[in-house]
Amino acid sequence: MSTLPSAGMFLNKKAAWLFSFAVGTAAMLLLHAPDAPRVNLFWFGTMTAIGVFAFDLLPTFATAVILLLFYVVTGVSDPGTVFNGWLSPIIWLCMCGMLIGRLMEKSRLAERIALLTISRIATSPVRLYLACLAAGFAVGSIVPDMITVILIFMAIASGMCGSLNLDRNSKAASTLVMAVYLGANISGAAFLPNNIGLPGLIMVKDMGVPFSWLEFLAENLPFQLIHALIAFTILHLFGGKELGRLIADCREKAASDLRALGPVGASEKKILLLALLALIAFMTESLHGIPGFYAFCSVVMLGFTPIFGLLESSDLGKVQFHLLFFIAGCMAIGTVAASLGLPAWLAQKLLPVLDGIACGPIISLLAYWTGVLVNMLLTPMAAATSLSAPIAQIAADLGLSIKPVLYSFLYGLDQFILPYELTPALIMFSTGYVRMRYLMTIMALRLVCVSLAVLVVSAFVWPLMGL
């Protein structure tokens, strides 16, 4: 794959630096608090760092560390609060998820699962969409790292396009790649840790919002299935006819690649067993009493021991540790904001506007669109960690259940029009087989039409589930 594009490609570096500082300064002035200098510094440092993240001006690791140190050195918050993210299970869960992903990638087990599903099911464009979704559920359930899943699926999609000699500017190529992407992304969003689901839920855990792996799946599955129906319908209307002409070749290519992998080896069986045991440990927290995050990580670490003998020191070199620092930096935004009382302040400002509405489905829809708009300015992780608490507080103050409103907000953060908004979208775009105008058209339509799914689940499905 080619190097991932970033928002910085649209501006030269000096202009991007000036713009980032301008955004930080503007945020500090517009949200100026005369009696709270720490809050003013928070807005300046946070918004400047978000600009640096967006334009890729520094390595992700460096930006995250500088932001953490900025909070401490300027007195915005104390070290215990700033570095509290490292005590959260999210970072360790993501690291272990990357290790599982590394095993899946090294053994090509995830690729085998995806190719098997496509070769057996994809006899028509509609069945290809179903195959992509089914493969996404199969792989996403055992690889708790969305980035790894998307990388594997995009490698398969771009390999198909290359072997079929598809024109990089063709509708068929764009449709095929987007179908594979949607199958992986939509299904993966139904499982914890999810890209933003777990961070969002952890930020509101002190408000008495319970969650578990199975609860998250059950509560989010109805929306994701409706989401898939909407997204694939739009995609089919766009390029289903062109894809239909290639479907037999796509299926044969998948079958050929599957045969090239050979029979399932002993190491693949051990990797699958390790992944399933880790997943079961996560799911059965109520039975063994160990927090699911730590039970999952403990089982994955067994991969280094002679019990499984699957992981080696070289595999640690494949872990994207810079992403862990990025997660810690994003979590610090939320924890520091909470220590400064900003979630309550924001909720207080918005509550009078929303007080006259107080209708669950409408508030959920507004939360969804808030996520959509915020995602254009913040990274999804930063938005989830900094705004989940205010969103939850608003729902509680209006007398509404927190989860439907919070979930709707998180759904909005998973939508995009331009690929810079989401890392998985950048990975898809970097294959080179998706035209920007096709991508923007499909994703803009999806973004609008998914509003219907939010209304349906918030008005009918979640109330039946007691949410």
C-alpha positions as CSV (number, residue, x, y, z in Angstrom):
1,M,0.0,0.0,0.0
2,S,1.1,3.6,-0.6
3,T,1.8,6.0,2.2
4,L,-1.3,7.2,4.0
5,P,-2.4,10.7,2.9
6,S,-3.0,13.2,5.6
7,A,-4.8,16.5,6.0
8,G,-1.4,18.1,5.7
9,M,-1.2,17.3,2.0
10,F,-3.6,20.1,1.3
11,L,-1.4,22.8,2.9
12,N,2.3,23.4,3.0
13,K,4.0,22.8,6.3
14,K,4.5,26.4,7.3
15,A,0.9,27.3,6.6
16,A,-0.3,24.2,8.5
17,W,1.7,25.2,11.5
18,L,0.4,28.8,11.4
19,F,-3.2,27.4,11.0
20,S,-2.8,25.1,14.0
21,F,-1.6,27.9,16.2
22,A,-4.3,30.2,14.9
23,V,-7.0,27.6,15.8
24,G,-5.5,27.2,19.3
25,T,-5.4,31.0,19.8
26,A,-8.9,31.5,18.4
27,A,-10.3,28.7,20.7
28,M,-8.6,30.4,23.7
29,L,-10.0,33.8,22.9
30,L,-13.5,32.7,21.9
31,L,-13.8,30.5,25.0
32,H,-11.9,32.8,27.3
33,A,-12.5,32.4,31.0
34,P,-11.2,35.5,32.9
35,D,-11.0,33.7,36.2
36,A,-9.7,30.4,34.9
37,P,-6.3,30.7,33.3
38,R,-5.8,27.0,33.3
39,V,-8.9,26.6,31.2
40,N,-7.6,29.1,28.7
41,L,-4.3,27.3,28.4
42,F,-6.2,24.0,28.0
43,W,-8.1,25.3,25.0
44,F,-4.9,26.7,23.4
45,G,-2.8,23.6,23.9
46,T,-5.5,21.1,23.0
47,M,-6.8,22.8,19.8
48,T,-3.2,23.4,18.7
49,A,-2.3,19.8,19.2
50,I,-5.4,18.6,17.4
51,G,-4.3,20.8,14.4
52,V,-0.8,19.2,14.6
53,F,-2.4,15.7,14.7
54,A,-4.7,16.5,11.7
55,F,-1.9,17.9,9.5
56,D,0.6,15.3,10.5
57,L,3.2,18.0,11.3
58,L,5.0,15.8,13.9
59,P,5.2,12.1,14.5
60,T,2.1,11.0,16.4
61,F,4.2,9.9,19.3
62,A,5.9,13.3,19.6
63,T,2.6,15.3,19.4
64,A,1.0,13.1,22.1
65,V,3.9,13.4,24.5
66,I,4.2,17.2,24.0
67,L,0.5,17.6,24.7
68,L,0.8,15.5,27.9
69,L,3.9,17.5,29.0
70,F,2.2,20.8,28.1
71,Y,-0.6,20.1,30.5
72,V,1.8,19.4,33.3
73,V,4.5,22.1,32.7
74,T,1.9,24.9,32.3
75,G,0.0,23.8,35.4
76,V,-3.2,23.0,33.5
77,S,-3.4,19.7,35.5
78,D,-1.3,17.5,37.7
79,P,0.7,14.5,36.5
80,G,-1.6,12.0,38.1
81,T,-4.5,13.3,36.1
82,V,-2.6,13.8,32.8
83,F,-1.0,10.3,32.8
84,N,-4.1,8.5,34.1
85,G,-4.8,7.1,30.7
86,W,-1.9,4.7,31.1
87,L,-3.8,3.2,34.0
88,S,-6.8,2.6,31.8
89,P,-7.3,-0.9,30.3
90,I,-7.8,0.7,26.9
91,I,-4.1,1.0,26.0
92,W,-3.3,-2.5,27.2
93,L,-6.3,-3.9,25.4
94,C,-5.3,-2.2,22.2
95,M,-1.7,-3.4,22.5
96,C,-2.9,-7.0,22.9
97,G,-5.4,-6.6,20.1
98,M,-2.5,-5.5,17.9
99,L,-0.6,-8.7,18.9
100,I,-3.5,-10.9,18.0
101,G,-3.7,-8.9,14.7
102,R,0.0,-9.5,14.2
103,L,-0.5,-13.3,14.6
104,M,-3.5,-13.2,12.2
105,E,-1.5,-11.2,9.7
106,K,1.6,-13.4,10.0
107,S,-0.2,-16.6,9.6
108,R,-2.7,-15.2,7.1
109,L,-5.5,-16.7,9.1
110,A,-7.7,-13.6,8.9
111,E,-7.1,-13.5,5.2
112,R,-8.1,-17.2,5.0
113,I,-11.4,-16.5,6.8
114,A,-12.2,-13.6,4.5
115,L,-11.3,-15.4,1.3
116,L,-13.3,-18.5,2.4
117,T,-16.4,-16.4,3.0
118,I,-16.2,-14.5,-0.3
119,S,-15.4,-17.6,-2.4
120,R,-18.3,-19.6,-0.9
121,I,-21.0,-16.9,-0.7
122,A,-20.3,-14.2,-3.3
123,T,-22.3,-15.4,-6.3
124,S,-23.9,-12.0,-7.0
125,P,-23.3,-8.4,-5.9
126,V,-25.8,-8.6,-3.1
127,R,-24.3,-11.9,-1.9
128,L,-20.8,-10.3,-2.2
129,Y,-22.0,-7.6,0.2
130,L,-23.3,-10.3,2.6
131,A,-20.0,-12.1,2.3
132,C,-18.0,-9.0,3.1
133,L,-20.2,-8.3,6.1
134,A,-20.1,-11.9,7.3
135,A,-16.3,-12.0,6.9
136,G,-16.1,-8.7,8.9
137,F,-18.1,-10.2,11.7
138,A,-16.0,-13.4,11.8
139,V,-12.7,-11.5,11.8
140,G,-13.7,-8.5,13.8
141,S,-15.0,-10.7,16.7
142,I,-11.6,-12.3,17.3
143,V,-9.3,-9.4,16.3
144,P,-10.1,-6.5,18.6
145,D,-8.2,-3.9,16.5
146,M,-10.0,-2.2,13.8
147,I,-6.9,-0.8,12.1
148,T,-5.5,-4.4,11.7
149,V,-8.8,-5.7,10.3
150,I,-9.1,-2.9,7.8
151,L,-5.5,-3.3,6.7
152,I,-6.1,-7.1,6.1
153,F,-9.3,-6.5,4.2
154,M,-7.9,-3.6,2.1
155,A,-5.0,-5.8,1.1
156,I,-7.5,-8.5,-0.1
157,A,-9.6,-5.9,-2.0
158,S,-6.6,-4.2,-3.6
159,G,-5.2,-7.6,-4.5
160,M,-8.4,-8.5,-6.3
161,C,-8.5,-5.2,-8.2
162,G,-4.9,-5.7,-9.3
163,S,-5.4,-9.3,-10.4
164,L,-8.5,-8.3,-12.3
165,N,-6.7,-5.5,-14.0
166,L,-9.3,-3.0,-13.0
167,D,-8.9,0.6,-13.9
168,R,-8.0,2.7,-10.8
169,N,-10.6,5.3,-11.9
170,S,-13.4,2.8,-12.6
171,K,-16.7,2.5,-10.8
172,A,-16.1,-1.3,-10.5
173,A,-12.9,-0.8,-8.5
174,S,-14.3,1.8,-6.3
175,T,-17.4,-0.3,-5.6
176,L,-15.4,-3.4,-4.8
177,V,-13.0,-1.7,-2.4
178,M,-15.8,0.2,-0.7
179,A,-17.9,-3.0,-0.3
180,V,-15.0,-4.7,1.4
181,Y,-14.3,-1.6,3.6
182,L,-18.0,-1.3,4.7
183,G,-18.2,-5.0,5.5
184,A,-15.2,-4.8,7.8
185,N,-15.9,-1.3,9.3
186,I,-19.6,-1.8,10.0
187,S,-19.3,-5.2,11.6
188,G,-16.2,-4.3,13.6
189,A,-18.1,-1.4,15.2
190,A,-20.4,-3.9,16.9
191,F,-17.6,-5.3,19.0
192,L,-15.6,-3.9,22.0
193,P,-13.1,-2.4,22.2
194,N,-14.4,-0.7,19.0
195,N,-12.3,2.3,17.8
196,I,-14.2,4.7,20.1
197,G,-16.9,2.6,21.9
198,L,-14.8,1.6,24.8
199,P,-13.1,5.0,25.4
200,G,-16.5,6.6,25.3
201,L,-18.0,4.2,27.8
202,I,-15.1,4.4,30.2
203,M,-15.4,8.2,30.2
204,V,-18.9,7.9,31.6
205,K,-18.4,4.9,33.9
206,D,-18.6,7.1,36.9
207,M,-22.1,8.0,36.0
208,G,-23.2,4.5,36.6
209,V,-23.4,3.3,33.0
210,P,-22.7,-0.5,33.0
211,F,-21.3,-2.3,29.9
212,S,-19.8,-5.6,28.9
213,W,-18.7,-7.3,25.6
214,L,-22.0,-9.1,25.1
215,E,-24.1,-6.1,26.2
216,F,-22.3,-3.9,23.7
217,L,-22.8,-6.3,20.9
218,A,-26.5,-6.8,21.7
219,E,-27.2,-3.1,22.0
220,N,-25.3,-2.1,18.9
221,L,-26.1,-5.0,16.5
222,P,-29.6,-3.7,15.5
223,F,-28.2,-0.4,14.4
224,Q,-25.2,-1.8,12.6
225,L,-27.5,-4.3,10.6
226,I,-29.7,-1.4,9.5
227,H,-26.6,0.7,8.9
228,A,-25.3,-2.1,6.6
229,L,-28.6,-2.4,4.7
230,I,-28.6,1.4,4.1
231,A,-24.9,1.6,3.1
232,F,-24.9,-1.4,0.8
233,T,-28.1,-0.3,-0.9
234,I,-26.5,3.1,-1.7
235,L,-23.4,1.3,-2.9
236,H,-25.4,-1.1,-5.0
237,L,-27.3,1.6,-6.7
238,F,-24.1,3.4,-7.4
239,G,-22.0,0.6,-8.9
240,G,-23.8,-2.7,-8.5
241,K,-24.2,-3.2,-12.3
242,E,-20.5,-2.7,-12.9
243,L,-19.6,-5.1,-10.0
244,G,-22.1,-7.7,-11.3
245,R,-20.0,-8.1,-14.5
246,L,-17.0,-9.0,-12.4
247,I,-18.6,-11.1,-9.7
248,A,-17.6,-14.4,-11.2
249,D,-13.9,-13.3,-11.5
250,C,-13.9,-11.9,-8.0
251,R,-15.1,-15.2,-6.6
252,E,-12.7,-17.2,-8.6
253,K,-9.8,-14.9,-7.5
254,A,-10.8,-15.4,-3.9
255,A,-10.9,-19.2,-4.4
256,S,-7.6,-19.1,-6.2
257,D,-5.9,-17.1,-3.4
258,L,-7.5,-19.5,-0.8
259,R,-6.0,-22.5,-2.6
260,A,-2.6,-20.8,-2.7
261,L,-2.7,-20.6,1.1
262,G,-2.7,-24.4,1.3
263,P,-4.2,-26.4,4.1
264,V,-4.8,-25.0,7.5
265,G,-1.6,-25.5,9.5
266,A,-1.1,-26.3,13.2
267,S,0.1,-22.8,14.0
268,E,-3.1,-21.3,12.5
269,K,-5.2,-23.6,14.7
270,K,-3.2,-22.6,17.8
271,I,-3.7,-18.9,16.9
272,L,-7.4,-19.4,16.4
273,L,-7.6,-21.2,19.8
274,L,-5.7,-18.4,21.5
275,A,-7.9,-15.7,20.0
276,L,-11.1,-17.6,20.9
277,L,-9.9,-18.2,24.4
278,A,-9.0,-14.5,24.8
279,L,-12.5,-13.6,23.5
280,I,-14.2,-16.0,25.8
281,A,-12.2,-14.6,28.7
282,F,-13.5,-11.1,27.7
283,M,-17.1,-12.2,27.4
284,T,-17.4,-14.3,30.6
285,E,-16.4,-11.6,33.1
286,S,-19.5,-12.3,35.1
287,L,-18.5,-15.9,35.5
288,H,-14.9,-15.7,36.5
289,G,-15.0,-12.3,38.3
290,I,-11.8,-11.0,36.6
291,P,-12.3,-7.7,34.7
292,G,-12.8,-8.7,31.1
293,F,-10.1,-6.4,29.8
294,Y,-7.4,-7.9,32.0
295,A,-8.6,-11.5,31.4
296,F,-8.3,-10.9,27.7
297,C,-4.8,-9.4,27.9
298,S,-3.7,-12.2,30.2
299,V,-4.7,-14.9,27.7
300,V,-3.0,-13.1,24.9
301,M,0.2,-12.9,26.9
302,L,0.2,-16.7,27.1
303,G,1.1,-16.5,23.4
304,F,4.7,-15.7,24.5
305,T,4.9,-18.8,26.8
306,P,5.7,-22.4,25.9
307,I,2.0,-23.2,26.3
308,F,1.3,-21.7,22.9
309,G,4.8,-20.5,21.6
310,L,3.2,-18.2,19.0
311,L,4.6,-14.8,19.9
312,E,8.2,-13.8,19.7
313,S,10.2,-10.6,20.6
314,S,10.2,-9.7,16.9
315,D,6.4,-9.5,17.0
316,L,6.6,-6.6,19.5
317,G,8.4,-4.6,16.8
318,K,5.2,-4.8,14.7
319,V,3.1,-3.2,17.5
320,Q,2.3,0.4,16.6
321,F,3.3,1.9,19.9
322,H,2.9,5.4,18.6
323,L,-0.8,4.7,18.4
324,L,-0.8,3.8,22.1
325,F,0.7,7.2,22.9
326,F,-1.9,8.8,20.7
327,I,-4.6,7.1,22.6
328,A,-3.1,8.2,25.9
329,G,-2.9,11.8,24.6
330,C,-6.6,11.7,23.5
331,M,-7.6,10.2,26.8
332,A,-5.7,13.0,28.6
333,I,-7.8,15.5,26.8
334,G,-10.9,14.0,28.3
335,T,-9.6,13.5,31.8
336,V,-8.0,16.9,32.0
337,A,-11.2,18.5,30.7
338,A,-13.2,16.7,33.3
339,S,-10.8,17.8,36.1
340,L,-11.4,21.4,34.9
341,G,-15.2,21.0,35.0
342,L,-15.6,21.5,31.3
343,P,-18.1,18.7,30.7
344,A,-20.5,20.2,33.2
345,W,-19.9,23.7,31.8
346,L,-20.7,22.5,28.3
347,A,-23.8,20.6,29.4
348,Q,-25.0,23.7,31.3
349,K,-24.6,25.8,28.2
350,L,-26.5,23.4,25.9
351,L,-29.2,22.3,28.4
352,P,-31.4,25.4,28.0
353,V,-31.4,24.9,24.2
354,L,-32.4,21.2,24.4
355,D,-34.7,21.4,27.5
356,G,-37.8,22.1,25.3
357,I,-37.1,19.0,23.2
358,A,-36.6,16.2,25.8
359,C,-37.6,13.6,23.3
360,G,-35.3,10.6,23.2
361,P,-35.2,9.9,19.5
362,I,-34.8,13.6,18.6
363,I,-32.0,14.0,21.2
364,S,-30.3,10.9,19.8
365,L,-30.5,12.3,16.3
366,L,-29.0,15.6,17.5
367,A,-26.2,13.6,19.2
368,Y,-25.5,11.7,16.0
369,W,-25.2,15.0,14.0
370,T,-23.0,16.4,16.8
371,G,-20.7,13.5,16.3
372,V,-20.7,14.0,12.5
373,L,-19.8,17.7,12.8
374,V,-17.3,17.3,15.6
375,N,-15.5,14.6,13.6
376,M,-14.6,17.1,10.9
377,L,-12.7,19.1,13.6
378,L,-11.4,16.6,16.1
379,T,-10.0,13.1,15.8
380,P,-12.7,10.5,16.7
381,M,-10.7,9.4,19.8
382,A,-10.3,12.9,21.0
383,A,-14.0,13.6,20.5
384,A,-15.0,10.4,22.2
385,T,-12.8,11.1,25.2
386,S,-13.6,14.8,25.6
387,L,-17.3,14.9,24.7
388,S,-18.8,11.6,25.8
389,A,-19.1,12.9,29.4
390,P,-20.9,16.2,28.4
391,I,-23.2,14.2,26.0
392,A,-24.0,11.8,28.8
393,Q,-24.6,14.6,31.3
394,I,-27.0,16.3,29.0
395,A,-29.0,13.1,28.6
396,A,-29.1,12.6,32.4
397,D,-30.2,16.2,33.0
398,L,-33.0,15.7,30.5
399,G,-34.1,12.6,32.3
400,L,-33.1,10.3,29.3
401,S,-31.3,7.1,29.3
402,I,-27.6,7.7,28.7
403,K,-26.6,4.8,26.4
404,P,-28.9,5.6,23.4
405,V,-27.7,9.2,23.3
406,L,-24.1,8.3,23.8
407,Y,-24.2,5.5,21.2
408,S,-25.8,7.9,18.7
409,F,-23.0,10.4,19.2
410,L,-20.4,7.6,18.7
411,Y,-22.2,6.5,15.5
412,G,-21.7,10.1,14.2
413,L,-18.0,10.0,14.9
414,D,-17.7,6.9,12.7
415,Q,-19.1,8.7,9.7
416,F,-17.0,10.7,7.2
417,I,-17.0,12.5,3.9
418,L,-13.3,13.2,3.4
419,P,-11.0,10.4,4.3
420,Y,-8.8,12.5,6.6
421,E,-11.5,12.2,9.2
422,L,-10.9,8.5,10.0
423,T,-7.8,6.4,9.9
424,P,-9.6,3.3,8.5
425,A,-10.9,5.6,5.7
426,L,-7.4,6.8,5.0
427,I,-6.3,3.2,4.7
428,M,-9.1,2.5,2.2
429,F,-8.3,5.6,0.2
430,S,-4.6,4.8,0.1
431,T,-5.2,1.6,-1.9
432,G,-5.5,3.9,-4.9
433,Y,-8.6,2.2,-6.2
434,V,-11.2,4.6,-4.9
435,R,-11.9,7.9,-6.7
436,M,-12.3,10.8,-4.3
437,R,-15.6,12.0,-5.9
438,Y,-17.1,8.6,-5.8
439,L,-16.0,8.2,-2.2
440,M,-17.4,11.6,-1.1
441,T,-20.7,10.9,-2.9
442,I,-21.3,7.5,-1.3
443,M,-20.2,8.5,2.1
444,A,-22.2,11.7,2.1
445,L,-25.4,9.8,1.2
446,R,-24.6,7.2,3.8
447,L,-24.1,9.8,6.4
448,V,-27.5,11.4,5.8
449,C,-29.4,8.2,5.3
450,V,-28.0,6.6,8.5
451,S,-30.0,9.3,10.4
452,L,-33.0,7.1,9.7
453,A,-31.3,4.1,11.4
454,V,-30.6,6.2,14.5
455,L,-34.3,7.3,14.6
456,V,-35.5,3.7,14.2
457,V,-33.4,2.1,16.9
458,S,-33.9,5.0,19.3
459,A,-37.6,5.1,18.9
460,F,-38.4,1.4,18.6
461,V,-35.5,-1.0,19.2
462,W,-33.7,0.4,22.3
463,P,-36.9,1.0,24.3
464,L,-37.8,-2.7,23.8
465,M,-34.4,-3.6,25.1
466,G,-35.0,-1.5,28.2
467,L,-32.4,1.2,27.3
